[in-house]
Amino acid sequence: MTRSTTHGGTPRGRVSPDPPPDLVAAPGYGARRLYQAYLAAWNRHVDAVLTGPQFAVLSAVRAYPDADQTALASAVALDTSTMADVCRRMERRGLISRHAAPHDARAKVLTLTDDGVAALAETNRRARALDDALLAGCPSEQRPHLAALLNDLGAQWEGIADRDAI
């Protein structure tokens, strides 16, 4: 068991128990811990205003110029309603512009503004530094394999979430 301490290092008398073994053995618990730690690190070291999903959208807009909002939602693992909300906020901040697609006036095509290009460049620099810090204990030649494994797990878990039964 671990103990909570005050600033002076003395116990406050409150005991913080270790997580139960069955919880530690559950992959979802580990995934949630990783995600919570990643969000905290992102907010502290990358950007407390531009969220990870917003960064992903900016990256996808750069990678796929003039793609429509719905197509990009899938590329950044957001549902279409969340994507619409994220895009509205970024448009208000002047990071992207949205206009009707030439093939379908209901579809919204996304482009980066000059402010969006600048924000993406600066955020990307800090995000890559965070990646390096997070993977510092992983040999550099294994990092691409770890990223692929995490993405493969994400795809598998998304598929399971879409099933009616397991």
Disulfide bonds with the S-S distance in Angstrom:
none
